[in-house]
C-alpha cells in the first residue's frame, strides 16, 4: 500500500495541477511519515522512507516533517537510519536553517560513537550512517573533512575487520567530498589502503571496498602515478583484477 500511495502522489505532482492538492498532499505525506517511524514492522518503516522521492521535497522540507525524519535517525534498524539520513541530506539545501544545525549535532554524535564505543556493531553502524551523511550532505561535510579523518583513520586498522572495511568505504566517500584537501593525508592513507588491498584476497567484499577507496582517493587528489611508484606490486595486482575478476563493476573501478 505504501509504494502505491507514493506513486499516486508522485503522479499527482507530475500532472502540473498543484494548487488544489497542496493540503491533501501535505496531509498524506504527514501520515506516511508517522507510519515510517511508528509502525511495529521494520520492513514497513523502511518501505515508507525509501518511497520518499525527490518530488515530495517541498513538503518534506517543512519543519514538522523534518522533525519526524530526524526521529527516524534513532531507529533500531541500520537500514532505516540510512534511508532517513539519505532523505534528510537531500533536504539540507531546501531548509538549511532547520536541517544544518541538526545535522551538525548528528555528525558530532556519530563521530563520538565511532571513536569511543566499545561495541564493534555500534562502530560499524556509526560508520555506515556517517557514510550516508557524507554522500547526501556534501556541503555540510566539506568544512569537517579534517575532524572526520582524525576519527576515521584509526578505524581503518580496527581490530574488527567488518568495522575496518566499513571505515574504508566511508573514507572513499569522504575523498570525493574532500578533494585536494585530502592531499596532506596521502602519506598516512595510501599505506593503509594498499595494505587492505593486498591482505584481503580471501574476502572479495573487503578487496572491492579497498579498490573503490583507492580509486576515489586518486581521483580526488590527482595523484595518479605516485601510488604505482611507491608500491611496485600495486599495478600487477590491479592488472590481475582486470584479467580475472568476473564483476564488470570491479573491472571498471580498477581501470579508473
C-alpha positions, 0 to 999 in steps of 0.5 A: 500500500505504501509504494502505491500511495507514493506513486499516486502522489508522485503522479499527482505532482507530475500532472502540473495541477498543484494548487488544489492538492497542496493540503491533501498532499501535505496531509498524506505525506504527514501520515506516511511519515508517522507510519515510517517511524511508528509502525511495529514492522521494520520492513514497513518503516523502511518501505515508507522512507525509501518511497520518499522521492525527490518530488515530495521535497517541498513538503518534506522540507517543512519543519514538522516533517523534518522533525519526524525524519530526524526521529527516524535517525534513532531507529533500531534498524541500520537500514532505516537510519540510512534511508532517513539520513539519505532523505534528510541530506537531500533536504539540507539545501531546501531548509538549511536553517532547520536541517544544518544545525541538526545535522551538525549535532548528528555528525558530532554524535556519530563521530563520538560513537565511532571513536569511543564505543566499545561495541564493534556493531555500534562502530560499524553502524556509526560508520555506515550512517556517517557514510550516508551523511557524507554522500547526501550532505556534501556541503555540510561535510566539506568544512569537517573533512579534517575532524572526520579523518582524525576519527576515521583513520584509526578505524581503518586498522580496527581490530574488527575487520567488518568495522575496518572495511566499513571505515574504508568505504566511508573514507572513499566517500569522504575523498570525493567530498574532500578533494585536494584537501585530502592531499596532506593525508596521502602519506598516512592513507595510501599505506593503509589502503594498499595494505587492505588491498593486498591482505584481503584476497580471501574476502572479495567484499573487503578487496572491492571496498579497498579498490573503490577507496583507492580509486576515489582517493586518486581521483580526488587528489590527482595523484595518479602515478605516485601510488604505482611508484611507491608500491611496485606490486600495486599495478600487477595486482590491479592488472590481475583484477582486470584479467580475472575478476568476473564483476564488470563493476570491479573491472571498471573501478580498477581501470579508473 
